[in-house]
């Protein structure tokens, strides 16, 4: 679910739509939370791990998307002054 926005930026050089970004954020949060829960299931620190996994997963997703958008999409050129 998170891949369409990244794929459209990386391979097709198109800006991802808001729906792709929202879907990617939701899927990344859900998957990161699940992985954080499974990591220490049954311990008292499980919810701390879930919160940390969600935050770091979203930071990683936003960083990758921002990098792709910054690298692949040229800035608007200013007219000669």
Number of C-alpha atoms within 10 A of each C-alpha: 13 16 14 16 21 23 16 16 23 19 10 11 14 15 19 18 13 10 11 18 21 14 17 21 19 15 16 24 21 16 15 22 21 15 16 20 20 13 14 15 14 9 9 9 11 16 15 12 21 22 16 15 23 20 16 14 19 19 14 13 19 15 12 13 20 13 13 19 18 12 12 15 13 8 8 6 6 6 5 4 3
